[in-house]
Structures are given as structure tokens and as C-alpha cells.
Amino acid sequence: MAADAAAGYPRMPDPWTLRYQGFDPAEEGLREALCAVGNGYVVSRGAAPESVADGVHYPGTYLAGCYDRAESTVAGRAVTNEDLVNCPNWLPLTFRRAGGAWFTGPPAEQTIELDLRRGVLTRDALVVDGQGRRTRLVQRRLASQARPHLLALESTLTPENWSGPLEIRSALDGDVANTGVARYRGLAERHLVPSGQGVDGDGLLWLAVAAAHSPLTVALAARTRVADAEVATESRDGWAAQVLTVDAAPGRPVTVEKAVALHTSRDRAIETPVGASLLLAAQAGGFAHLLAEHALRWAELWRRCRIEADFDGAGPLHLNLFHLLQTYSEHSIDLDVGIPARGLHGEAYRGHVFWDELFVLRLLNLRFPELARAVLRYRHRRLEAAREEARRIGLRGAMYPWQSASDGREESQQLHLNPLSGRWLPDHSHLQRHVGSAVAYNIWQYYQATGDRDFLASAGAETLLEIARFWSSAATYDRTRGRWSIRGVLGPDEYHDAYPWADRPGLDDNAYTNVLAAWVLTRARDALAVLPGYRRDELRERLALDDLELDRWQEIGRHLHIPFHEGVLSQFDGYERLAELDWETYRRRYPDLRRLDRLLEAEGDTVNRYKASKQADVLMLWYLFSAREVRGLLRRLGYPAGHELLRRTTGYYLRRTVHGSTLSSVVHAWVLTRSDRRASWRYFRDALVADLGDSQHGTTAEGVHLGAMAGAVDLLQRCYTGLEIREDALWLDPRLPSALGRLELDLRYRGHWGVVITVDRKAVTVSLREDRQDPVRIRLRGTGATIRPGEIRRFHL
């Protein structure tokens, strides 16, 4: 693939195709992650079917919500981790001329293309064996969007210069482990135990495994078809294969169709995973049929995700949306799963759920609100676990964990490895209490976008109220200031986890955490006010929520301490006491400072001593709220906040941020929109291609960065259009960068499936497709209008 030297990422031949030429061992992990195919139930990495996990290739099959908990010994300590399980490999398929060696790769030449429009991965390769026999190999694979439990692989082999018996081996491999992240090796990696394999009476291959430390079972059944083939079976514990033999001749193609069904013990409406998989594999149509119904579903998804923007980044835009829709789809809704920060594309972060849904749901609310609701339901089902986490540290309400997985308990690591120093270090990231505020924010934003009062009444309000109760319980009164404080926490900037002069982890009065806590305490009362009276009374009775406690929320929400220094918001109290890093020296010494924390620790130093950030906490406030809203929040807390605060604060932290998170570029693009659109566009482009260009130097191979992918798309959807949802209206305030001349979006809003917004340099046009829904209120720079279904309104800028 040709590389764009200026941009530092591969070119895409057209906006709907990702293409790689040849074979590059150093890039194989990246290609496998970016060429993964999935459907929200299962994602399969784009590894070659003949490959095995060998340090270059890493076949991985991940099923949403399938975790296993295991104990390891690290630095002499016993630690327990819950991992997203690398499930049995459905792909294995190889061939040989009878008597020769099985093809194990790499091919003499190959082209790999991912068709984003239809969700199909195609490989065109030339295989030359040790005797010079040349075979053309064309393979197509998909993970069905129409039948989420089905995966399919079609392989066409055409001998070019030889004839004779051709043997094709199609297998199911349950002898797999979680070895996809080098930092985790040495920890428990065997999560599957074979429980059976064989061939049923109809010639279907099947395999079953059980999780080693949980009740999870997984079963696969494969139907492999080759015309006029003789079939033999091979088997060993945890692995089963069929060898199909046909006569081959030069120029005569041989087509192999492999359809594989997967089920787990977590699935509904089945008797057993093995039985369900055998039945589905037997009923599956041919590859052409599976492809046709699969492509139809993708066409529906792309219509709902339509974003037309006249710039040269449509390819990366489609790629990001593609991987988002593969990770979380309509097939995820009933699975009781959250959105893993690294998708279902690898084992980074152990497949855990962090706060990244904060970036994803802002996109889904206006495209697929039913998916956003399912994510919030996942959080509500874990409300009792969040209450238990709060009780564990002596507080009330609900404290959502920094890392979540199957049951909602805290899954953050106790230790983490610095690969540069080889040392295992204490991990204090569990002190990031701001996840609860993100959950509350997501609930309110979903309600604003949908008007779904039923969800608010049945689940959303209860969750929001318990998060507010937690913040009230966590706040302590500081008599010297006459204000409330929240102590011993971490903000999103994980580089600072303690004061250099303190003997305990945690920071006091993180500005982002405190402002969000104040916002939650206010929104909780608003949520109560929205509910029907009888439901409001029920909730207050259930939660024992009296007027005295609500008054306390009001008091704390107006008097939390927010630190400032040098005319800007401080990242946390005491930030001004930290030293300035010698940036010039460090930039000379290290060409890439993204992992400044590791660099300093390897030198025997700590980033805790310096004014240096992975990502700027306080700028997140302007990402979540408009500048007007931030000023209002701060003034409500009793702090003067002028129009210059955003510009000063952005400039201050921009000079001190190393962008160690892909989310950092998303936030900086957002906050710079109003002050420096050229710089905003640069950060947008960085965010858009972060995974395509592997900007974090090797991490994409371990799993995509789903929050940044969604956040980059949302910059087009909401940031550059100035789209906000508040006060029961759609607010628009476009600020198009010079490189972007026009945007057109199809959105869903409060029951309307066809809200079309077009923005160019001269005007904004809003239209509603014919419907029976209520009119929509629009606000644009002080101008208000009400648009009825079937109407079009044009606003001049």
C-alpha cells in the first residue's frame, strides 16, 4: 500500500476500500485489527486462514460479553484479572498437492481489500510451493450482519502449472490462548478447556470448549463444501478438521465454502450451544446467499449513518464508522454488554469497558438511539454493583468502576508493567471516580435526544440519582475555604496519580471531576422534575430520598471548590506547585513523548512532579458543554468566568500536553473550533486517522481505539455544525474549517427518522421527511423556528 508521507498514514484507493499490497511482518498485527470483520455479536480479526499465533500473525475471535476470570502471580503478588476470551478459531483452512507440505504462508504475492460498504474482506494471492507449483488463491470472508451467529469463508483455488489431487484442510481450533498483548504475557492466558469435538451424521464438524474459571461454554459447527470431494476426518483434543480431496487441473478453479455457526451458554432461545450451532450450520445457505443478505443489512446501516463532507477523508471516516458498527450493533442489544474501549478487535485493556462510551453515545444518540439505550441498560443492571463499590469505601450512592466487564465490579489492574524499565508498578487508575458522571451525562443526553421518558422513569433517573448521592457522600466540607472538596481521586489525565510530596495516591479537587459532580447534582433534581408524579414518589420512597438530602445536593452543587491559577482552571488543587518540565531537552532526547510517564519512570523520575499531561482534564469541560454552558456552571459555583477563560486555558494546557491518549486529539479539535479552526482541523485529521496510521505506535494491533474513532466522526456531526440538544430544541451554530466547504447529515431526533441538516458557508438547511411526529424546534444564533414534517427551512449565515 502506498503511504502518504505528509500525513503518515496509508492511502485508501477509494472511500469504501482499505487495501494492502504484499506482506509485511511488522505491519501484520495492524492489518489484522483494521481488516477485522464483525457484527456486534462476534468480531474476527483479519488474520490469514492458514496462520497461527506466532508473533507475526494473531488470529482472534471475540464474542461480546464472553469473559473469564483467572489468578496470576505478579512480582510475588497474587492478582486476579477478568479477560475478554480469545474464543476458538473458526478460520483455519489450508491446502496442498497430495504428498506435499501444507501451505502455511506467506504467499509469493497478495492483495487484501476490505470492502467497507458490504463488510467483506477479500484476499487475492499467489502461492508457490517448494516444487515451484503455482496456485492462485482468492478468498472472501464475512461475519453476517443478517445472521449474527454465522461467519463464512469462500476460497477459490486455481492451479496455474500443475495437476493432480488437491487436498484442502478445514479445521476448528479450540487450542487457543490470550497472548495478543506482549505486556500481559506471563499472566494467566489459558482460558479455554476442550469439552468435545467431532463430526455429526450430516458431515458437520463441531467443537465445544468451556471457560476454565467461569460457567461459559462456546460451541462452533462448520459446514465445508467442495464439489465432488472425498472427505476424511482428523481430530485431537481441542482441534478437529476435515480433509477434502479433489482432482485439480491447470486453469480449473476449485471453490471451497466454509460456513461456521457459533453459540455460547449466554445466548437466549437455544437448548444447547452445540445443538444450536449444528442446526444453524446445516441450514445456512451458500456463500452467495449469505453475502446478499449480509450486504443488504450493511446498506441499511450506511443509509442511517450518512455523512457527506467535501474533504479527502471520506475513507477514514467510513473505516471508523465501520468498526464502530461491528463492535456494537442491533445484535448487541439483548446481550447485556457494554462498549469495550478497544472494540472486539484484540485483547488490549483485557476487553474492559471504560468511559469511552461517553464519546461513542454522543454519536449513537442521533443515529441509533436504541443502541445507546442498550448501553445505558448495561450500566443500570450494574447499579447494585456500583452501590456495593461505594459501600466498600464507606460512602453512599453508586460508584461506577473505572474498568467494568461481566458483572460491574471494579476490574482495574492492581499493578501495571512499564516495558521500558521492566518494572511492575502500583496502578491507581481505579481512583478515577468520574465514570459515574459520564454515565449520568449519557443518560441525560440520551433523554434530550429522544425524549424517552419511559427509560428515564424505569432506569435512567434511578441511576442518575444514585450517582448524585455518591458525589454528595464523597464531598467533605473545608471550613478554611467555606467550600466542599472531593479528595483522593484521579482525573482523565492518568499521568498524575499522586502529589510528589504526599505518601498516598490520589489528588484533591480535580476540576473536571468537581464541575461534573456539580452538574450531576443539579441534573438529578431536573430528572426528578421530569418524571410523572407517582413515579417520582415511588423513586423517592425506594431510595429514601427526602427534602433534607435534596437540599444538601443543592448546597454542595453550588459550593464545590474549583481550583484556578494564573487565570486558568487548574487541573487539580495544588497543580501550580508542580515543576515545569524541560520540554526542549526532552523533545531533543525523545522524538515521541506520548508515553512520557514511562520515559520518566525508566529514568527513575515521575511525571507526578511536572506540569505535563497525557490529556488535559479541564478541556473536557468544553468538550461536553458549550462555552456558554461552562461559564454558567462556573458562575453557578460562584466563580467569575469570562469569555477569555477558554482561550487562556486551552493555550496553557496545549503547551503541556503530550497526547498520550487518542482521545486527546478529539478534545483538542473540539475546543479549538471557536478560537483556531486551522489547528482544530489538524487535530481532527489526527484523530480521524489515529488507528489507520497507528499513531500510538503498535497499540492498534492490540485493538482499535473505539472512543477516538467515534469521537472523530462526531466532530463532523456535531462540532463543526455547532449542533447541540438542549431546552427541547436542536441548536445549530456552524463553524466550518476552511478545508471543509459543506456537510450534510441524516439524523434521528425524538422519533423523527429523517432529519436532514445541510451546512455550507452561506446557509444552514434543515428538512424533515414526511412523518406523523411532532414538529421540531430549531435555534440558530438567536433565530428560532419550528419545522413540521415535510417542511424545509433555510437559514442564512
TIDRENTI-617119 format. One record per residue (C-alpha): y, x, z; residue in one letter. Coordinates in steps of 0.2 Angstrom, whole numbers, padded with zeros to 4 digits, always signed. Last residue first. Layout:
BEGIN
YXZa ...
This chain:
BEGIN
+0164-0127+0040l +0162-0144+0030h +0149-0156+0037f +0138-0166+0025r +0129-0181+0031r +0113-0188+0023i +0105-0205+0028e +0088-0212+0026g +0085-0213+0045p +0102-0215+0053r +0114-0201+0057i +0127-0202+0071t +0141-0190+0070a +0152-0179+0082g +0164-0165+0077t +0168-0153+0091g +0160-0138+0083r +0145-0148+0076l +0138-0162+0086r +0124-0173+0079i +0117-0189+0086r +0101-0195+0079v +0097-0213+0074p +0082-0222+0082d +0065-0221+0073q +0059-0233+0059r +0058-0219+0046d +0066-0214+0030e +0069-0196+0030r +0084-0189+0040l +0097-0178+0032s +0109-0165+0039v +0120-0154+0028t +0130-0140+0035v +0144-0133+0025a +0153-0118+0017k +0144-0103+0021r +0127-0111+0020d +0116-0122+0031v +0104-0135+0027t +0095-0146+0040i +0081-0158+0036v +0075-0169+0050v +0059-0177+0044g +0046-0181+0057w +0058-0190+0068h +0049-0195+0084g +0062-0186+0095r +0065-0171+0084y +0054-0164+0071r +0061-0151+0059l +0062-0146+0041d +0073-0131+0039l +0085-0124+0025e +0095-0108+0027l +0108-0100+0015r +0118-0084+0012g +0109-0072+0024l +0114-0054+0022a +0132-0058+0028s +0125-0064+0045p +0126-0083+0046l +0134-0090+0062r +0131-0109+0062p +0136-0120+0076d +0125-0135+0077l +0121-0146+0092w +0107-0159+0091l +0110-0173+0103a +0103-0181+0119d +0115-0170+0130e +0107-0155+0125r +0096-0148+0110i +0104-0132+0102e +0105-0126+0085l +0118-0112+0081g +0110-0111+0063t +0109-0092+0065y +0100-0094+0082c +0090-0109+0080r +0078-0108+0065q +0082-0091+0059l +0081-0083+0076l +0066-0094+0080d +0056-0084+0067v +0059-0068+0076a +0055-0076+0093g +0038-0082+0086a +0033-0065+0081m +0041-0057+0096a +0031-0069+0108g +0015-0066+0098l +0014-0047+0099h -0002-0044+0089v -0017-0037+0097g -0025-0020+0100e -0021-0013+0083a -0003-0019+0086t -0002-0006+0100t -0003+0009+0089g +0015+0015+0088h +0026+0001+0096q +0034-0002+0079s +0018-0006+0071d +0027-0009+0054g +0019-0027+0052l +0019-0029+0070d +0038-0026+0073a +0043-0033+0056v +0053-0048+0061l +0059-0040+0077a +0067-0025+0068d +0074-0037+0055r +0082-0047+0069f +0088-0031+0077y +0097-0026+0061r +0104-0044+0058w +0111-0044+0076s +0120-0027+0072a +0128-0035+0057r +0132-0050+0066r +0142-0041+0080d +0150-0053+0093s +0143-0070+0091r +0126-0065+0084t +0124-0050+0096l +0116-0061+0110v +0102-0067+0098w +0098-0050+0089a +0097-0042+0107h +0085-0055+0113v +0073-0053+0098v +0075-0034+0098s +0070-0034+0117s +0054-0045+0114l +0045-0030+0106t +0046-0022+0123s +0050-0004+0126g +0067-0007+0118h +0075+0009+0125v +0090+0000+0134t +0105+0010+0142r +0118+0009+0128r +0114-0009+0124l +0116-0013+0143y +0135-0010+0144y +0139-0017+0127g +0130-0033+0130t +0138-0035+0147t +0155-0032+0140r +0153-0044+0126r +0145-0057+0136l +0158-0056+0150l +0173-0057+0138e +0174-0076+0138h +0177-0077+0156g +0165-0079+0171a +0173-0081+0188p +0159-0083+0201y +0156-0098+0212g +0138-0102+0208l +0145-0117+0197r +0156-0104+0189r +0140-0094+0185l +0131-0108+0178l +0146-0114+0168g +0149-0097+0160r +0131-0096+0155v +0132-0114+0147e +0147-0109+0137r +0138-0093+0131a +0124-0104+0126s +0108-0103+0136f +0091-0095+0135l +0096-0080+0125y +0112-0078+0134w +0103-0077+0151l +0090-0065+0143m +0105-0053+0142l +0103-0051+0161v +0086-0043+0160d +0089-0029+0148a +0073-0023+0140q +0064-0007+0145k +0080-0002+0154s +0088+0014+0160a +0101+0015+0174k +0090+0028+0182y +0081+0032+0198r +0067+0019+0195n +0063+0028+0179v +0053+0040+0190t +0050+0059+0189d +0035+0070+0190g +0037+0074+0171e +0022+0063+0167a +0031+0049+0177e +0047+0052+0166l +0038+0050+0150l +0028+0035+0155r +0043+0026+0161d +0052+0031+0145l +0039+0022+0134r +0052+0017+0121r +0060+0034+0121l +0054+0040+0104d +0060+0056+0097p +0058+0065+0114y +0067+0081+0119r +0083+0078+0109r +0083+0060+0115r +0080+0065+0132y +0094+0078+0132t +0107+0066+0125e +0102+0052+0136w +0105+0062+0152d +0100+0047+0163l +0114+0040+0173e +0110+0038+0192a +0107+0022+0201l +0119+0016+0214r +0126+0003+0202e +0110-0006+0202y +0111-0010+0220g +0108-0029+0218d +0099-0032+0202f +0103-0031+0183q +0121-0031+0187s +0132-0043+0178l +0147-0034+0170v +0165-0030+0176g +0161-0013+0183e +0148-0020+0195h +0141-0038+0197f +0127-0045+0208p +0123-0064+0209i +0120-0071+0226h +0114-0089+0227l +0127-0101+0233h +0127-0116+0222r +0108-0118+0219g +0105-0114+0238i +0116-0129+0243e +0109-0141+0231q +0091-0136+0235w +0095-0139+0253r +0102-0156+0249d +0086-0160+0241l +0076-0154+0256e +0087-0166+0268l +0085-0180+0255d +0066-0180+0257d +0052-0173+0247l +0035-0177+0255a +0027-0171+0238l +0017-0187+0236r +0031-0198+0243e +0044-0190+0232r +0033-0192+0217l +0029-0210+0221e +0047-0214+0223d +0052-0206+0207r +0038-0216+0198r +0044-0232+0205y +0062-0228+0200g +0058-0223+0182p +0061-0205+0180l +0077-0197+0173v +0085-0195+0190a +0070-0185+0196l +0072-0173+0181a +0090-0171+0185d +0087-0166+0203r +0074-0153+0197a +0087-0147+0184r +0099-0141+0198t +0086-0131+0207l +0079-0124+0191v +0096-0118+0186w +0099-0109+0202a +0082-0101+0200a +0087-0096+0183l +0103-0088+0189v +0093-0079+0203n +0079-0072+0192t +0091-0066+0179y +0102-0058+0192a +0088-0049+0201n +0094-0052+0219d +0084-0039+0228d +0071-0027+0220l +0052-0025+0223g +0041-0011+0230p +0042-0004+0247r +0047+0013+0254d +0065+0012+0248a +0077+0025+0242w +0071+0025+0224p +0073+0006+0224y +0057-0002+0217a +0049-0010+0201d +0062-0004+0188h +0053-0001+0172y +0047-0019+0172e +0063-0026+0164d +0058-0044+0165p +0064-0045+0183g +0054-0039+0198l +0055-0047+0215v +0057-0041+0233g +0072-0052+0239r +0079-0068+0234i +0096-0070+0242s +0107-0084+0248w +0126-0082+0251r +0138-0080+0266g +0139-0062+0261r +0137-0055+0279t +0126-0070+0284r +0113-0067+0270d +0102-0083+0270y +0085-0081+0263t +0078-0089+0247a +0060-0089+0244a +0057-0107+0251s +0071-0114+0240s +0064-0105+0225w +0047-0112+0229f +0053-0130+0230r +0061-0128+0213a +0044-0123+0206i +0036-0138+0215e +0050-0150+0207l +0047-0143+0190l +0028-0146+0191t +0030-0163+0197e +0043-0167+0184a +0032-0161+0170g +0016-0170+0174a +0015-0189+0173s +0033-0193+0173a +0039-0179+0162l +0025-0182+0150f +0029-0201+0149d +0047-0197+0147r +0044-0188+0131d +0062-0187+0124g +0055-0175+0112t +0067-0160+0110a +0075-0163+0127q +0059-0166+0136y +0052-0150+0128y +0067-0140+0134q +0065-0147+0151w +0046-0142+0152i +0049-0125+0144n +0063-0121+0157y +0052-0126+0171a +0038-0114+0165v +0051-0100+0162a +0057-0103+0180s +0039-0101+0186g +0037-0085+0176v +0052-0078+0186h +0041-0072+0200r +0038-0055+0193q +0031-0047+0208l +0014-0047+0200h +0021-0032+0190s +0018-0020+0205h +0005-0009+0197d +0001+0006+0208p -0003+0021+0197l -0018+0029+0189w -0014+0046+0182r -0019+0053+0165g -0001+0060+0164s +0002+0054+0146l -0011+0040+0146p -0002+0032+0161n -0016+0021+0168l -0012+0005+0178h -0017-0001+0195l -0018-0018+0204q -0018-0027+0187q -0010-0044+0186s -0023-0059+0186e -0015-0070+0198e -0025-0086+0199r -0022-0100+0186g -0041-0104+0182d -0045-0096+0166s -0031-0083+0162a -0014-0080+0170s -0003-0065+0172q +0014-0065+0180w +0007-0079+0192p +0015-0096+0195y +0022-0098+0212m +0022-0117+0217a +0030-0125+0232g +0030-0117+0249r +0030-0099+0255l +0019-0088+0266g +0013-0076+0254i -0004-0084+0251r +0005-0101+0252r +0014-0097+0236a -0002-0092+0227e -0010-0108+0233e +0004-0118+0226r +0001-0109+0209a -0017-0113+0210a -0013-0131+0213e -0001-0131+0198l -0015-0124+0187r -0018-0141+0178r +0001-0142+0176h +0002-0125+0167r -0012-0130+0154y -0003-0147+0152r +0013-0137+0147l +0003-0128+0134v -0004-0145+0127a +0014-0152+0127r +0020-0137+0116a +0006-0141+0104l +0010-0159+0103e +0028-0154+0100p +0023-0145+0083f +0038-0141+0074r +0054-0143+0084l +0046-0139+0101n +0035-0126+0093l +0049-0114+0090l +0056-0114+0108r +0038-0115+0113l +0034-0097+0107v +0048-0088+0116f +0045-0095+0133l +0026-0095+0129e +0028-0076+0131d +0028-0078+0150w +0011-0070+0152f -0006-0077+0147v -0020-0064+0148h -0031-0058+0133g -0035-0042+0143r -0017-0036+0141y -0023-0029+0125a -0040-0035+0120e -0038-0040+0101g -0032-0053+0089h -0033-0069+0100l -0014-0068+0102g -0007-0053+0111r +0003-0064+0124a -0011-0076+0126p -0005-0094+0123i -0013-0105+0136g -0030-0114+0136v -0036-0131+0141d -0047-0133+0126l -0041-0150+0121d -0025-0144+0112i -0032-0128+0104s -0039-0136+0088h -0022-0143+0084e -0016-0125+0083s -0013-0110+0094y -0018-0092+0089t -0020-0095+0070q -0004-0105+0069l +0005-0090+0077l -0003-0078+0066h +0003-0087+0050f +0020-0090+0057l +0022-0071+0059n +0015-0067+0041l +0026-0081+0034h +0042-0072+0040l +0035-0055+0036p +0034-0061+0018g +0050-0071+0017a +0060-0055+0022g +0070-0052+0006d +0084-0065+0010f +0088-0082+0004d +0080-0092+0018a +0069-0107+0016e +0059-0112+0032i +0045-0125+0030r +0034-0125+0045c +0028-0143+0043r +0024-0141+0025r +0015-0124+0029w +0004-0133+0041l -0001-0147+0029e -0005-0134+0015a -0016-0125+0028w -0026-0140+0031r -0029-0142+0012l -0034-0124+0011a -0048-0127+0023h -0054-0142+0014e -0055-0133-0002a -0062-0117+0006l -0076-0126+0014l -0081-0134-0002h -0080-0118-0012a -0090-0109+0001f -0104-0122+0001g -0105-0136+0013g -0109-0135+0031a -0123-0147+0037q -0136-0135+0042a -0123-0124+0051a -0116-0139+0060l -0133-0144+0067l -0138-0126+0072l -0122-0123+0081s -0123-0140+0090a -0141-0136+0096g -0137-0118+0101v -0121-0124+0111p -0131-0138+0120t -0128-0157+0120e -0111-0157+0112i -0096-0169+0114a -0085-0156+0123r -0085-0137+0121d -0084-0125+0137r -0103-0121+0135s -0098-0112+0119t -0100-0116+0100h -0100-0106+0085l -0106-0110+0067a -0108-0097+0054v -0108-0099+0035a -0114-0085+0024k -0114-0086+0005e -0121-0072-0005v -0117-0071-0024t -0126-0059-0036v -0116-0055-0051p -0125-0049-0067r -0116-0034-0075g -0130-0022-0073p -0146-0030-0066a -0152-0036-0049a -0168-0044-0043d -0167-0052-0027v -0171-0048-0009t -0164-0057+0007l -0165-0048+0024v -0162-0059+0038q -0155-0053+0055a -0155-0055+0073a -0147-0045+0087w -0146-0047+0106g -0164-0041+0110d -0171-0036+0093r -0174-0045+0077s -0178-0044+0058e -0183-0058+0047t -0188-0058+0029a -0182-0069+0014v -0186-0068-0004e -0171-0073-0014a -0170-0085-0029d -0151-0089-0026a -0144-0081-0011v -0139-0092+0004r -0136-0087+0022t -0135-0101+0035r -0129-0094+0052a -0130-0101+0070a -0120-0094+0084l -0121-0098+0103a -0110-0094+0117v -0113-0097+0136t -0100-0096+0150l -0106-0098+0168p -0097-0082+0173s -0102-0064+0178h -0113-0058+0163a -0107-0071+0151a -0122-0078+0142a -0128-0075+0124v -0136-0085+0110a -0141-0081+0093l -0147-0091+0078w -0153-0088+0060l -0156-0104+0050l -0172-0105+0040g -0175-0123+0041d -0188-0121+0055g -0177-0111+0066d -0174-0092+0065v -0172-0082+0081g -0161-0076+0095q -0161-0078+0114g -0152-0075+0131s -0143-0059+0127p -0131-0054+0141v -0112-0052+0137l -0098-0045+0147h -0101-0026+0146r -0084-0018+0147e -0082-0014+0166a -0069+0000+0166l -0072+0017+0159g -0062+0012+0144r -0047+0001+0148y -0034+0013+0141r -0043+0015+0125a -0041-0003+0121v -0055-0011+0109g -0070-0007+0120t -0075-0024+0126n -0093-0024+0122a -0105-0030+0108v -0124-0032+0107d -0123-0050+0102g -0124-0046+0083d -0128-0059+0070l -0135-0052+0054a -0135-0054+0035s -0145-0040+0026r -0145-0040+0007i -0158-0031-0003e -0156-0028-0021l -0172-0025-0031p -0170-0016-0048g -0155-0012-0059s -0142+0001-0061w -0125+0005-0069n -0112-0008-0064e -0122-0018-0051p -0111-0034-0047t -0111-0040-0029l -0102-0056-0024t -0099-0059-0005s -0094-0076+0002e -0090-0076+0021l -0088-0092+0031a -0082-0097+0049l -0085-0114+0056l -0082-0121+0074h -0064-0126+0069p -0069-0137+0055r -0053-0141+0044a -0044-0125+0049q -0060-0115+0044s -0060-0097+0049a -0060-0089+0031l -0069-0075+0022r -0069-0069+0004r -0079-0054-0003q -0079-0045-0019v -0091-0030-0021l -0093-0020-0037r -0109-0009-0036t -0110+0009-0043r -0126+0019-0041r -0122+0038-0040g -0138+0042-0030q -0129+0044-0014g -0121+0026-0016d -0105+0021-0024v -0097+0005-0018v -0082-0002-0027l -0071-0014-0018a -0062-0030-0019d -0058-0038-0002r -0051-0056+0000t -0045-0063+0017l -0041-0082+0015v -0029-0092+0026g -0023-0103+0011r -0004-0098+0010r -0006-0082+0019l -0018-0075+0007d -0023-0058+0015l -0027-0045+0002e -0038-0030+0003i -0040-0018-0011t -0054-0005-0012q -0060+0011-0018e -0075+0023-0015a -0081+0011-0001p -0081+0016+0017p -0093+0011+0021g -0110+0007+0030t -0120+0003+0014f -0139+0003+0019w -0148+0018+0013a -0160+0017-0002g -0178+0010-0003g -0173-0006-0011a -0155-0005-0018r -0144-0008-0003r -0134-0021+0005f -0123-0025+0020t -0118-0041+0030l -0112-0041+0049p -0099-0055+0051l -0103-0066+0066w -0100-0053+0079n -0104-0060+0096p -0089-0063+0108c -0077-0050+0113n -0073-0058+0130v -0055-0061+0136l -0056-0051+0152d -0054-0055+0170e -0052-0040+0181n -0058-0035+0198t -0054-0018+0206v -0064-0007+0218a -0055+0009+0222r -0060+0027+0220g -0048+0030+0206a -0054+0015+0198v -0071+0007+0201t -0074-0009+0191s -0078-0027+0195e -0080-0041+0182a -0073-0058+0177r -0077-0066+0161d -0065-0076+0149y -0068-0088+0135c -0051-0098+0134g -0049-0097+0115a -0064-0088+0107l -0062-0070+0101y -0072-0061+0088t -0069-0043+0086g -0075-0030+0074p -0067-0013+0078y -0067+0000+0065h -0061+0018+0067v -0067+0022+0085g -0085+0017+0080d -0086-0002+0083a -0097-0007+0069v -0093-0009+0050s -0103-0018+0036e -0093-0034+0037p -0077-0024+0036a -0065-0028+0050a -0051-0042+0048g -0052-0048+0066r -0060-0065+0069s -0050-0078+0078v -0058-0093+0086v -0052-0110+0092y -0034-0109+0086g -0039-0107+0068n -0042-0089+0064g -0042-0075+0051v -0037-0057+0056a -0029-0047+0042c -0015-0041+0054l -0027-0035+0068a -0039-0027+0056e -0025-0018+0046r -0018-0011+0062l -0036-0005+0068g -0039+0003+0050e -0022+0013+0050e -0028+0030+0055a -0045+0028+0046p -0035+0025+0029d -0045+0016+0016f -0038+0011-0001g -0025-0002-0005q -0018-0015+0007y -0011-0031+0003r -0002-0045+0013l +0001-0060+0002t +0012-0075+0003w +0030-0068+0001p +0024-0057-0014d +0018-0039-0016p +0021-0036+0003m +0030-0020+0007r +0023-0009+0021p +0035-0005+0035y +0047+0009+0039g +0063+0000+0033a +0070+0015+0023a +0054+0022+0018a +0047+0006+0011d +0028+0010+0010a +0017+0007-0005a +0000+0000+0000m 
